[in-house]
Amino acid sequence: MHYESTKIDRSTEKSVYETLLKSMDSVLEPNIPVISNLSNFIAVLKDSFPKISWIGYYFLKNGSLYLGPFQGKVACTKIEVGSGVCGTVAEKKESLIVENVHKFSGHIACDSGSNSEIVLPIFNNGELIGVLDLDSYDFAAFTELDKIYMEKMLNLLSNKINFNTLNF
Ligand code: SME
């Protein structure tokens, strides 16, 4: 792995995402377990954006979402589809930006300091397998720019790793 966080162009959030889209190639390694790549993927993102207080996966198993690799404080381990922001995204299969989590009916507060979040669906061969959740202590931390680029990052992830080997 040749990734160096010091080489990120930090002038704007867009430039950070553009650099990451190129450098993620050297972070994601073929021939290692999926869980290792999933872990480094979120470590790079958390390291690149100070506004992220928590980032992690919830994967579908037996019809519920279960906590996967994450960076941040201890989090809820099980979320029902349709519940909270993560469960809503799993149900609708569409990304959701929540500018103020306190105004989102049914929001699940794992960390009371969290004020906004973005949740994105994760697909494997067109089938929903989980969601990626990013939280922030700032209000309205995530914008359409994050949605567009995080979806690109997840596409890159899905193309580089084989989710079929994820033994979850
Ligand atoms: N806030 C999320 C729950 C997960 S934690 O924030 C890590 C939700 O409402 O689904």
Backbone and ligand atoms as CSV (ligand in chain L), in Angstrom:
chain,resi,resn,atom,element,x,y,z
A,1,MET,N,N,0.849,-1.196,0.000
A,1,MET,CA,C,0.000,0.000,0.000
A,1,MET,C,C,0.884,1.246,0.000
A,2,HIS,N,N,0.606,2.182,-0.930
A,2,HIS,CA,C,1.480,3.355,-1.065
A,2,HIS,C,C,0.739,4.646,-0.726
A,3,TYR,N,N,-0.393,4.538,-0.050
A,3,TYR,CA,C,-1.205,5.725,0.245
A,3,TYR,C,C,-0.516,6.632,1.260
A,4,GLU,N,N,-0.487,7.939,0.960
A,4,GLU,CA,C,0.066,8.910,1.916
A,4,GLU,C,C,-0.915,10.057,2.073
A,5,SER,N,N,-1.457,10.223,3.285
A,5,SER,CA,C,-2.470,11.264,3.486
A,5,SER,C,C,-1.889,12.661,3.292
A,6,THR,N,N,-0.570,12.808,3.405
A,6,THR,CA,C,0.055,14.130,3.244
A,6,THR,C,C,-0.036,14.626,1.801
A,7,LYS,N,N,-0.304,13.720,0.874
A,7,LYS,CA,C,-0.346,14.128,-0.541
A,7,LYS,C,C,-1.739,14.575,-0.994
A,8,ILE,N,N,-2.678,14.661,-0.075
A,8,ILE,CA,C,-4.030,15.081,-0.437
A,8,ILE,C,C,-4.070,16.593,-0.666
A,9,ASP,N,N,-4.697,17.003,-1.778
A,9,ASP,CA,C,-4.896,18.427,-2.054
A,9,ASP,C,C,-6.072,18.898,-1.200
A,10,ARG,N,N,-5.783,19.641,-0.122
A,10,ARG,CA,C,-6.820,20.006,0.841
A,10,ARG,C,C,-7.423,21.384,0.599
A,11,SER,N,N,-7.223,21.960,-0.588
A,11,SER,CA,C,-7.709,23.326,-0.822
A,11,SER,C,C,-9.231,23.437,-0.746
A,12,THR,N,N,-9.963,22.468,-1.268
A,12,THR,CA,C,-11.427,22.461,-1.141
A,12,THR,C,C,-11.877,21.023,-0.872
A,13,GLU,N,N,-13.123,20.857,-0.448
A,13,GLU,CA,C,-13.640,19.495,-0.224
A,13,GLU,C,C,-13.660,18.723,-1.545
A,14,LYS,N,N,-13.985,19.441,-2.630
A,14,LYS,CA,C,-14.010,18.794,-3.950
A,14,LYS,C,C,-12.622,18.258,-4.305
A,15,SER,N,N,-11.593,19.058,-4.026
A,15,SER,CA,C,-10.232,18.619,-4.372
A,15,SER,C,C,-9.810,17.430,-3.501
A,16,VAL,N,N,-10.290,17.403,-2.257
A,16,VAL,CA,C,-9.986,16.241,-1.393
A,16,VAL,C,C,-10.615,14.998,-2.011
A,17,TYR,N,N,-11.910,15.103,-2.364
A,17,TYR,CA,C,-12.599,13.947,-2.968
A,17,TYR,C,C,-11.910,13.517,-4.270
A,18,GLU,N,N,-11.535,14.504,-5.109
A,18,GLU,CA,C,-10.887,14.173,-6.392
A,18,GLU,C,C,-9.577,13.425,-6.142
A,19,THR,N,N,-8.802,13.893,-5.147
A,19,THR,CA,C,-7.537,13.210,-4.829
A,19,THR,C,C,-7.821,11.803,-4.321
A,20,LEU,N,N,-8.834,11.699,-3.452
A,20,LEU,CA,C,-9.137,10.383,-2.867
A,20,LEU,C,C,-9.595,9.383,-3.925
A,21,LEU,N,N,-10.383,9.878,-4.897
A,21,LEU,CA,C,-10.860,8.965,-5.945
A,21,LEU,C,C,-9.681,8.335,-6.689
A,22,LYS,N,N,-8.589,9.120,-6.814
A,22,LYS,CA,C,-7.393,8.594,-7.493
A,22,LYS,C,C,-6.570,7.727,-6.538
A,23,SER,N,N,-6.404,8.199,-5.298
A,23,SER,CA,C,-5.490,7.477,-4.395
A,23,SER,C,C,-6.123,6.235,-3.766
A,24,MET,N,N,-7.462,6.153,-3.769
A,24,MET,CA,C,-8.126,4.995,-3.159
A,24,MET,C,C,-7.696,3.698,-3.860
A,25,ASP,N,N,-7.303,3.859,-5.128
A,25,ASP,CA,C,-6.811,2.720,-5.902
A,25,ASP,C,C,-5.634,2.029,-5.212
A,26,SER,N,N,-4.773,2.836,-4.605
A,26,SER,CA,C,-3.602,2.237,-3.954
A,26,SER,C,C,-3.909,1.798,-2.524
A,27,VAL,N,N,-5.077,2.217,-2.005
A,27,VAL,CA,C,-5.470,1.798,-0.647
A,27,VAL,C,C,-6.133,0.428,-0.706
A,28,LEU,N,N,-7.008,0.261,-1.713
A,28,LEU,CA,C,-7.754,-1.003,-1.820
A,28,LEU,C,C,-6.881,-2.038,-2.516
A,29,GLU,N,N,-6.572,-3.088,-1.779
A,29,GLU,CA,C,-5.654,-4.100,-2.303
A,29,GLU,C,C,-6.414,-5.342,-2.759
A,30,PRO,N,N,-6.014,-5.875,-3.917
A,30,PRO,CA,C,-6.620,-7.150,-4.327
A,30,PRO,C,C,-6.044,-8.258,-3.441
A,31,ASN,N,N,-6.732,-9.344,-3.366
A,31,ASN,CA,C,-6.227,-10.534,-2.662
A,31,ASN,C,C,-6.071,-10.376,-1.147
A,32,ILE,N,N,-6.806,-9.442,-0.564
A,32,ILE,CA,C,-6.864,-9.426,0.899
A,32,ILE,C,C,-8.341,-9.526,1.279
A,33,PRO,N,N,-8.663,-9.922,2.509
A,33,PRO,CA,C,-10.079,-10.043,2.877
A,33,PRO,C,C,-10.841,-8.724,2.703
A,34,VAL,N,N,-12.085,-8.830,2.281
A,34,VAL,CA,C,-12.945,-7.662,2.058
A,34,VAL,C,C,-12.968,-6.758,3.289
A,35,ILE,N,N,-13.036,-7.354,4.469
A,35,ILE,CA,C,-13.149,-6.584,5.719
A,35,ILE,C,C,-11.934,-5.658,5.903
A,36,SER,N,N,-10.767,-6.074,5.413
A,36,SER,CA,C,-9.559,-5.247,5.526
A,36,SER,C,C,-9.703,-4.014,4.642
A,37,ASN,N,N,-10.172,-4.205,3.411
A,37,ASN,CA,C,-10.373,-3.065,2.510
A,37,ASN,C,C,-11.484,-2.151,2.992
A,38,LEU,N,N,-12.557,-2.735,3.503
A,38,LEU,CA,C,-13.668,-1.921,4.029
A,38,LEU,C,C,-13.168,-1.032,5.172
A,39,SER,N,N,-12.306,-1.577,5.992
A,39,SER,CA,C,-11.797,-0.842,7.162
A,39,SER,C,C,-10.914,0.318,6.727
A,40,ASN,N,N,-10.002,0.077,5.796
A,40,ASN,CA,C,-9.123,1.162,5.353
A,40,ASN,C,C,-9.883,2.228,4.566
A,41,PHE,N,N,-10.901,1.826,3.839
A,41,PHE,CA,C,-11.729,2.766,3.076
A,41,PHE,C,C,-12.308,3.845,3.995
A,42,ILE,N,N,-12.855,3.431,5.122
A,42,ILE,CA,C,-13.449,4.427,6.024
A,42,ILE,C,C,-12.380,5.164,6.838
A,43,ALA,N,N,-11.238,4.509,7.073
A,43,ALA,CA,C,-10.145,5.182,7.801
A,43,ALA,C,C,-9.629,6.356,6.976
A,44,VAL,N,N,-9.498,6.158,5.665
A,44,VAL,CA,C,-9.028,7.228,4.787
A,44,VAL,C,C,-10.016,8.400,4.803
A,45,LEU,N,N,-11.307,8.084,4.745
A,45,LEU,CA,C,-12.320,9.149,4.727
A,45,LEU,C,C,-12.334,9.925,6.041
A,46,LYS,N,N,-12.300,9.201,7.160
A,46,LYS,CA,C,-12.318,9.865,8.470
A,46,LYS,C,C,-11.090,10.757,8.628
A,47,ASP,N,N,-9.971,10.267,8.127
A,47,ASP,CA,C,-8.709,10.992,8.218
A,47,ASP,C,C,-8.710,12.241,7.323
A,48,SER,N,N,-9.507,12.220,6.265
A,48,SER,CA,C,-9.479,13.287,5.260
A,48,SER,C,C,-10.454,14.424,5.548
A,49,PHE,N,N,-11.513,14.127,6.320
A,49,PHE,CA,C,-12.539,15.150,6.569
A,49,PHE,C,C,-12.753,15.337,8.073
A,50,PRO,N,N,-12.195,16.406,8.630
A,50,PRO,CA,C,-12.330,16.647,10.074
A,50,PRO,C,C,-13.785,16.760,10.530
A,51,LYS,N,N,-14.699,17.085,9.614
A,51,LYS,CA,C,-16.108,17.243,10.007
A,51,LYS,C,C,-16.763,15.902,10.351
A,52,ILE,N,N,-16.152,14.789,9.952
A,52,ILE,CA,C,-16.748,13.476,10.246
A,52,ILE,C,C,-16.432,13.066,11.686
A,53,SER,N,N,-17.480,12.896,12.500
A,53,SER,CA,C,-17.266,12.444,13.886
A,53,SER,C,C,-17.362,10.924,13.979
A,54,TRP,N,N,-18.093,10.317,13.062
A,54,TRP,CA,C,-18.304,8.864,13.066
A,54,TRP,C,C,-18.562,8.432,11.632
A,55,ILE,N,N,-17.947,7.329,11.246
A,55,ILE,CA,C,-18.223,6.769,9.914
A,55,ILE,C,C,-18.204,5.253,10.022
A,56,GLY,N,N,-19.194,4.614,9.440
A,56,GLY,CA,C,-19.194,3.158,9.516
A,56,GLY,C,C,-20.299,2.534,8.692
A,57,TYR,N,N,-20.200,1.211,8.596
A,57,TYR,CA,C,-21.154,0.435,7.791
A,57,TYR,C,C,-22.190,-0.232,8.682
A,58,TYR,N,N,-23.391,-0.376,8.142
A,58,TYR,CA,C,-24.380,-1.307,8.684
A,58,TYR,C,C,-24.722,-2.246,7.542
A,59,PHE,N,N,-24.544,-3.551,7.763
A,59,PHE,CA,C,-24.823,-4.532,6.712
A,59,PHE,C,C,-26.088,-5.318,7.024
A,60,LEU,N,N,-26.800,-5.658,5.957
A,60,LEU,CA,C,-28.044,-6.430,6.090
A,60,LEU,C,C,-27.746,-7.884,6.405
A,61,LYS,N,N,-28.420,-8.416,7.417
A,61,LYS,CA,C,-28.338,-9.839,7.732
A,61,LYS,C,C,-29.690,-10.249,8.296
A,62,ASN,N,N,-30.287,-11.254,7.718
A,62,ASN,CA,C,-31.612,-11.727,8.151
A,62,ASN,C,C,-32.623,-10.583,8.259
A,63,GLY,N,N,-32.579,-9.643,7.333
A,63,GLY,CA,C,-33.575,-8.578,7.270
A,63,GLY,C,C,-33.343,-7.393,8.188
A,64,SER,N,N,-32.248,-7.408,8.975
A,64,SER,CA,C,-31.930,-6.260,9.830
A,64,SER,C,C,-30.543,-5.739,9.487
A,65,LEU,N,N,-30.276,-4.492,9.921
A,65,LEU,CA,C,-28.952,-3.898,9.696
A,65,LEU,C,C,-28.088,-4.125,10.928
A,66,TYR,N,N,-26.876,-4.620,10.725
A,66,TYR,CA,C,-25.948,-4.843,11.847
A,66,TYR,C,C,-24.672,-4.043,11.636
A,67,LEU,N,N,-24.133,-3.537,12.733
A,67,LEU,CA,C,-22.925,-2.720,12.721
A,67,LEU,C,C,-21.746,-3.478,12.108
A,68,GLY,N,N,-21.071,-2.805,11.187
A,68,GLY,CA,C,-19.856,-3.348,10.581
A,68,GLY,C,C,-18.659,-2.528,11.030
A,69,PRO,N,N,-17.564,-2.573,10.262
A,69,PRO,CA,C,-16.386,-1.773,10.614
A,69,PRO,C,C,-16.759,-0.293,10.720
A,70,PHE,N,N,-16.190,0.389,11.693
A,70,PHE,CA,C,-16.476,1.815,11.851
A,70,PHE,C,C,-15.308,2.522,12.510
A,71,GLN,N,N,-15.349,3.866,12.454
A,71,GLN,CA,C,-14.379,4.716,13.132
A,71,GLN,C,C,-15.182,5.700,13.960
A,72,GLY,N,N,-14.947,5.732,15.260
A,72,GLY,CA,C,-15.676,6.656,16.122
A,72,GLY,C,C,-16.126,5.975,17.390
A,73,LYS,N,N,-17.078,6.615,18.075
A,73,LYS,CA,C,-17.542,6.094,19.358
A,73,LYS,C,C,-18.369,4.824,19.184
A,74,VAL,N,N,-18.509,4.077,20.273
A,74,VAL,CA,C,-19.338,2.869,20.301
A,74,VAL,C,C,-20.723,3.206,19.730
A,75,ALA,N,N,-21.264,2.302,18.894
A,75,ALA,CA,C,-22.529,2.605,18.201
A,75,ALA,C,C,-23.550,1.486,18.386
A,76,CYS,N,N,-24.804,1.786,18.024
A,76,CYS,CA,C,-25.875,0.788,18.081
A,76,CYS,C,C,-25.480,-0.380,17.178
A,77,THR,N,N,-25.755,-1.582,17.620
A,77,THR,CA,C,-25.311,-2.756,16.871
A,77,THR,C,C,-26.362,-3.259,15.872
A,78,LYS,N,N,-27.656,-2.957,16.155
A,78,LYS,CA,C,-28.710,-3.471,15.281
A,78,LYS,C,C,-29.742,-2.376,15.003
A,79,ILE,N,N,-30.077,-2.182,13.728
A,79,ILE,CA,C,-31.089,-1.194,13.337
A,79,ILE,C,C,-32.080,-1.889,12.400
A,80,GLU,N,N,-33.353,-1.712,12.666
A,80,GLU,CA,C,-34.358,-2.341,11.799
A,80,GLU,C,C,-34.538,-1.531,10.517
A,81,VAL,N,N,-34.777,-2.228,9.415
A,81,VAL,CA,C,-35.069,-1.553,8.147
A,81,VAL,C,C,-36.325,-0.704,8.361
A,82,GLY,N,N,-36.254,0.562,7.970
A,82,GLY,CA,C,-37.381,1.482,8.187
A,82,GLY,C,C,-37.193,2.358,9.417
A,83,SER,N,N,-36.230,2.003,10.295
A,83,SER,CA,C,-35.999,2.790,11.521
A,83,SER,C,C,-34.799,3.718,11.363
A,84,GLY,N,N,-34.939,4.913,11.936
A,84,GLY,CA,C,-33.821,5.861,11.925
A,84,GLY,C,C,-33.431,6.254,10.510
A,85,VAL,N,N,-32.319,6.965,10.414
A,85,VAL,CA,C,-31.861,7.413,9.101
A,85,VAL,C,C,-31.337,6.209,8.301
A,86,CYS,N,N,-30.556,5.353,8.981
A,86,CYS,CA,C,-29.978,4.191,8.284
A,86,CYS,C,C,-31.070,3.260,7.764
A,87,GLY,N,N,-32.054,2.979,8.618
A,87,GLY,CA,C,-33.135,2.078,8.224
A,87,GLY,C,C,-34.003,2.653,7.117
A,88,THR,N,N,-34.148,3.983,7.116
A,88,THR,CA,C,-34.921,4.651,6.059
A,88,THR,C,C,-34.205,4.524,4.716
A,89,VAL,N,N,-32.885,4.709,4.749
A,89,VAL,CA,C,-32.097,4.584,3.510
A,89,VAL,C,C,-32.133,3.137,3.003
A,90,ALA,N,N,-32.066,2.181,3.925
A,90,ALA,CA,C,-32.134,0.768,3.519
A,90,ALA,C,C,-33.489,0.457,2.883
A,91,GLU,N,N,-34.544,1.100,3.402
A,91,GLU,CA,C,-35.898,0.860,2.878
A,91,GLU,C,C,-36.075,1.512,1.505
A,92,LYS,N,N,-35.614,2.783,1.402
A,92,LYS,CA,C,-35.837,3.542,0.157
A,92,LYS,C,C,-34.751,3.320,-0.876
A,93,LYS,N,N,-33.617,2.783,-0.432
A,93,LYS,CA,C,-32.469,2.507,-1.321
A,93,LYS,C,C,-31.978,3.778,-2.013
A,94,GLU,N,N,-32.063,4.894,-1.277
A,94,GLU,CA,C,-31.587,6.187,-1.798
A,94,GLU,C,C,-30.827,6.919,-0.706
A,95,SER,N,N,-29.780,7.651,-1.098
A,95,SER,CA,C,-28.994,8.409,-0.124
A,95,SER,C,C,-29.855,9.476,0.542
A,96,LEU,N,N,-29.500,9.792,1.785
A,96,LEU,CA,C,-30.278,10.781,2.537
A,96,LEU,C,C,-29.329,11.692,3.308
A,97,ILE,N,N,-29.527,13.008,3.108
A,97,ILE,CA,C,-28.763,13.996,3.871
A,97,ILE,C,C,-29.687,14.545,4.946
A,98,VAL,N,N,-29.249,14.520,6.202
A,98,VAL,CA,C,-30.057,15.075,7.295
A,98,VAL,C,C,-29.267,16.223,7.920
A,99,GLU,N,N,-29.757,17.454,7.690
A,99,GLU,CA,C,-29.019,18.640,8.143
A,99,GLU,C,C,-29.102,18.819,9.657
A,100,ASN,N,N,-30.232,18.377,10.241
A,100,ASN,CA,C,-30.410,18.485,11.694
A,100,ASN,C,C,-31.091,17.197,12.170
A,101,VAL,N,N,-30.303,16.322,12.776
A,101,VAL,CA,C,-30.840,15.009,13.153
A,101,VAL,C,C,-31.952,15.119,14.204
A,102,HIS,N,N,-31.940,16.219,14.964
A,102,HIS,CA,C,-32.950,16.396,16.021
A,102,HIS,C,C,-34.340,16.655,15.437
A,103,LYS,N,N,-34.366,17.004,14.157
A,103,LYS,CA,C,-35.651,17.248,13.496
A,103,LYS,C,C,-36.082,16.051,12.647
A,104,PHE,N,N,-35.264,14.983,12.654
A,104,PHE,CA,C,-35.601,13.795,11.862
A,104,PHE,C,C,-36.368,12.825,12.763
A,105,SER,N,N,-37.630,12.659,12.458
A,105,SER,CA,C,-38.455,11.793,13.289
A,105,SER,C,C,-37.926,10.356,13.251
A,106,GLY,N,N,-37.623,9.812,14.429
A,106,GLY,CA,C,-37.145,8.433,14.505
A,106,GLY,C,C,-35.641,8.302,14.460
A,107,HIS,N,N,-34.951,9.452,14.424
A,107,HIS,CA,C,-33.482,9.402,14.415
A,107,HIS,C,C,-32.971,8.589,15.604
A,108,ILE,N,N,-31.995,7.730,15.343
A,108,ILE,CA,C,-31.410,6.914,16.412
A,108,ILE,C,C,-30.114,7.587,16.851
A,109,ALA,N,N,-30.089,8.077,18.088
A,109,ALA,CA,C,-28.925,8.819,18.578
A,109,ALA,C,C,-27.944,7.881,19.266
A,110,CYS,N,N,-26.905,7.508,18.553
A,110,CYS,CA,C,-25.862,6.661,19.152
A,110,CYS,C,C,-24.905,7.548,19.942
A,111,ASP,N,N,-24.629,8.738,19.414
A,111,ASP,CA,C,-23.743,9.701,20.063
A,111,ASP,C,C,-24.548,10.990,20.172
A,112,SER,N,N,-24.833,11.427,21.400
A,112,SER,CA,C,-25.704,12.589,21.584
A,112,SER,C,C,-25.081,13.864,21.015
A,113,GLY,N,N,-23.790,13.842,20.730
A,113,GLY,CA,C,-23.116,15.018,20.165
A,113,GLY,C,C,-23.356,15.185,18.680
A,114,SER,N,N,-23.891,14.149,18.037
A,114,SER,CA,C,-24.085,14.199,16.584
A,114,SER,C,C,-25.234,15.141,16.224
A,115,ASN,N,N,-25.024,16.014,15.237
A,115,ASN,CA,C,-26.058,16.978,14.833
A,115,ASN,C,C,-26.532,16.837,13.389
A,116,SER,N,N,-25.704,16.218,12.539
A,116,SER,CA,C,-26.142,16.003,11.154
A,116,SER,C,C,-25.527,14.717,10.632
A,117,GLU,N,N,-26.110,14.196,9.571
A,117,GLU,CA,C,-25.546,12.976,8.998
A,117,GLU,C,C,-25.933,12.788,7.549
A,118,ILE,N,N,-25.175,11.902,6.891
A,118,ILE,CA,C,-25.527,11.458,5.533
A,118,ILE,C,C,-25.410,9.940,5.534
A,119,VAL,N,N,-26.392,9.289,4.933
A,119,VAL,CA,C,-26.373,7.829,4.840
A,119,VAL,C,C,-26.555,7.452,3.376
A,120,LEU,N,N,-25.731,6.513,2.921
A,120,LEU,CA,C,-25.774,6.091,1.513
A,120,LEU,C,C,-25.977,4.586,1.417
A,121,PRO,N,N,-26.779,4.145,0.443
A,121,PRO,CA,C,-26.973,2.709,0.274
A,121,PRO,C,C,-25.737,2.072,-0.361
A,122,ILE,N,N,-25.494,0.810,-0.033
A,122,ILE,CA,C,-24.388,0.064,-0.650
A,122,ILE,C,C,-24.993,-1.100,-1.422
A,123,PHE,N,N,-24.629,-1.184,-2.707
A,123,PHE,CA,C,-25.184,-2.230,-3.567
A,123,PHE,C,C,-24.097,-3.202,-4.010
A,124,ASN,N,N,-24.490,-4.451,-4.160
A,124,ASN,CA,C,-23.618,-5.457,-4.766
A,124,ASN,C,C,-24.406,-6.082,-5.908
A,125,ASN,N,N,-23.925,-5.881,-7.137
A,125,ASN,CA,C,-24.640,-6.370,-8.324
A,125,ASN,C,C,-26.106,-5.927,-8.320
A,126,GLY,N,N,-26.340,-4.672,-7.952
A,126,GLY,CA,C,-27.685,-4.104,-7.982
A,126,GLY,C,C,-28.552,-4.430,-6.784
A,127,GLU,N,N,-28.017,-5.245,-5.865
A,127,GLU,CA,C,-28.811,-5.641,-4.687
A,127,GLU,C,C,-28.303,-4.903,-3.447
A,128,LEU,N,N,-29.232,-4.342,-2.653
A,128,LEU,CA,C,-28.822,-3.629,-1.446
A,128,LEU,C,C,-28.216,-4.598,-0.431
A,129,ILE,N,N,-26.995,-4.284,0.038
A,129,ILE,CA,C,-26.377,-5.158,1.057
A,129,ILE,C,C,-26.136,-4.420,2.364
A,130,GLY,N,N,-26.300,-3.092,2.357
A,130,GLY,CA,C,-26.088,-2.330,3.586
A,130,GLY,C,C,-26.067,-0.845,3.315
A,131,VAL,N,N,-25.615,-0.095,4.313
A,131,VAL,CA,C,-25.528,1.365,4.174
A,131,VAL,C,C,-24.211,1.845,4.771
A,132,LEU,N,N,-23.792,3.029,4.311
A,132,LEU,CA,C,-22.645,3.702,4.914
A,132,LEU,C,C,-23.168,4.957,5.599
A,133,ASP,N,N,-22.825,5.114,6.870
A,133,ASP,CA,C,-23.329,6.227,7.676
A,133,ASP,C,C,-22.172,7.158,8.058
A,134,LEU,N,N,-22.337,8.452,7.790
A,134,LEU,CA,C,-21.351,9.455,8.206
A,134,LEU,C,C,-22.058,10.465,9.093
A,135,ASP,N,N,-21.509,10.695,10.286
A,135,ASP,CA,C,-22.096,11.641,11.235
A,135,ASP,C,C,-21.166,12.822,11.458
A,136,SER,N,N,-21.753,13.936,11.933
A,136,SER,CA,C,-20.940,15.106,12.256
A,136,SER,C,C,-21.486,15.813,13.487
A,137,TYR,N,N,-20.582,16.470,14.227
A,137,TYR,CA,C,-21.023,17.299,15.351
A,137,TYR,C,C,-21.518,18.655,14.850
A,138,ASP,N,N,-21.194,18.983,13.586
A,138,ASP,CA,C,-21.667,20.239,12.990
A,138,ASP,C,C,-23.075,20.044,12.423
A,139,PHE,N,N,-23.874,21.114,12.451
A,139,PHE,CA,C,-25.167,21.078,11.768
A,139,PHE,C,C,-24.917,21.237,10.267
A,140,ALA,N,N,-25.718,20.594,9.453
A,140,ALA,CA,C,-25.644,20.713,7.983
A,140,ALA,C,C,-24.220,20.511,7.453
A,141,ALA,N,N,-23.543,19.516,8.005
A,141,ALA,CA,C,-22.148,19.278,7.604
A,141,ALA,C,C,-22.054,18.694,6.196
A,142,PHE,N,N,-23.097,17.960,5.802
A,142,PHE,CA,C,-23.022,17.248,4.522
A,142,PHE,C,C,-23.956,17.871,3.488
A,143,THR,N,N,-23.430,17.991,2.279
A,143,THR,CA,C,-24.166,18.658,1.197
A,143,THR,C,C,-24.293,17.713,0.000
A,144,GLU,N,N,-24.881,18.253,-1.042
A,144,GLU,CA,C,-25.021,17.510,-2.296
A,144,GLU,C,C,-23.648,17.075,-2.827
A,145,LEU,N,N,-22.625,17.877,-2.559
A,145,LEU,CA,C,-21.268,17.531,-2.999
A,145,LEU,C,C,-20.815,16.219,-2.354
A,146,ASP,N,N,-21.076,16.101,-1.044
A,146,ASP,CA,C,-20.711,14.857,-0.341
A,146,ASP,C,C,-21.481,13.672,-0.917
A,147,LYS,N,N,-22.757,13.911,-1.190
A,147,LYS,CA,C,-23.603,12.827,-1.730
A,147,LYS,C,C,-23.033,12.342,-3.073
A,148,ILE,N,N,-22.755,13.298,-3.961
A,148,ILE,CA,C,-22.245,12.941,-5.295
A,148,ILE,C,C,-20.910,12.189,-5.182
A,149,TYR,N,N,-19.994,12.756,-4.381
A,149,TYR,CA,C,-18.659,12.140,-4.305
A,149,TYR,C,C,-18.654,10.852,-3.478
A,150,MET,N,N,-19.466,10.787,-2.427
A,150,MET,CA,C,-19.492,9.543,-1.633
A,150,MET,C,C,-20.097,8.413,-2.456
A,151,GLU,N,N,-21.065,8.741,-3.307
A,151,GLU,CA,C,-21.633,7.708,-4.190
A,151,GLU,C,C,-20.571,7.224,-5.180
A,152,LYS,N,N,-19.738,8.167,-5.674
A,152,LYS,CA,C,-18.641,7.784,-6.567
A,152,LYS,C,C,-17.642,6.901,-5.826
A,153,MET,N,N,-17.341,7.273,-4.584
A,153,MET,CA,C,-16.381,6.490,-3.780
A,153,MET,C,C,-16.918,5.077,-3.553
A,154,LEU,N,N,-18.224,4.978,-3.274
A,154,LEU,CA,C,-18.810,3.651,-3.026
A,154,LEU,C,C,-18.851,2.813,-4.301
A,155,ASN,N,N,-19.058,3.483,-5.446
A,155,ASN,CA,C,-19.004,2.773,-6.733
A,155,ASN,C,C,-17.628,2.185,-6.943
A,156,LEU,N,N,-16.621,3.016,-6.656
A,156,LEU,CA,C,-15.231,2.577,-6.801
A,156,LEU,C,C,-14.978,1.367,-5.884
A,157,LEU,N,N,-15.465,1.483,-4.640
A,157,LEU,CA,C,-15.294,0.387,-3.670
A,157,LEU,C,C,-15.935,-0.904,-4.188
A,158,SER,N,N,-17.182,-0.780,-4.666
A,158,SER,CA,C,-17.907,-1.968,-5.152
A,158,SER,C,C,-17.207,-2.595,-6.359
A,159,ASN,N,N,-16.584,-1.743,-7.188
A,159,ASN,CA,C,-15.896,-2.279,-8.369
A,159,ASN,C,C,-14.572,-2.942,-8.015
A,160,LYS,N,N,-13.966,-2.508,-6.904
A,160,LYS,CA,C,-12.640,-3.010,-6.561
A,160,LYS,C,C,-12.658,-4.245,-5.664
A,161,ILE,N,N,-13.712,-4.389,-4.856
A,161,ILE,CA,C,-13.718,-5.514,-3.917
A,161,ILE,C,C,-14.874,-6.452,-4.239
A,162,ASN,N,N,-14.744,-7.667,-3.783
A,162,ASN,CA,C,-15.787,-8.669,-4.051
A,162,ASN,C,C,-16.648,-8.863,-2.802
A,163,PHE,N,N,-17.809,-8.178,-2.790
A,163,PHE,CA,C,-18.685,-8.249,-1.624
A,163,PHE,C,C,-19.207,-9.671,-1.381
A,164,ASN,N,N,-19.177,-10.503,-2.438
A,164,ASN,CA,C,-19.668,-11.879,-2.252
A,164,ASN,C,C,-18.846,-12.656,-1.235
A,165,THR,N,N,-17.597,-12.192,-1.012
A,165,THR,CA,C,-16.745,-12.908,-0.065
A,165,THR,C,C,-16.865,-12.328,1.355
A,166,LEU,N,N,-17.752,-11.310,1.518
A,166,LEU,CA,C,-17.943,-10.736,2.845
A,166,LEU,C,C,-18.779,-11.714,3.679
A,167,ASN,N,N,-18.140,-12.300,4.661
A,167,ASN,CA,C,-18.806,-13.297,5.492
A,167,ASN,C,C,-19.415,-12.589,6.685
A,168,PHE,N,N,-20.595,-12.031,6.506
A,168,PHE,CA,C,-21.161,-11.181,7.553
A,168,PHE,C,C,-22.342,-11.868,8.233
L,1,SME,N1,N,-28.115,7.900,13.543
L,1,SME,C1,C,-28.283,6.646,12.880
L,1,SME,C2,C,-27.878,5.490,13.749
L,1,SME,C3,C,-26.479,5.067,13.600
L,1,SME,S1,S,-25.409,6.002,14.472
L,1,SME,O1,O,-25.527,7.421,14.158
L,1,SME,C4,C,-23.844,5.503,14.313
L,1,SME,C5,C,-29.728,6.489,12.450
L,1,SME,O2,O,-30.588,7.279,12.820
L,1,SME,O3,O,-30.008,5.529,11.734
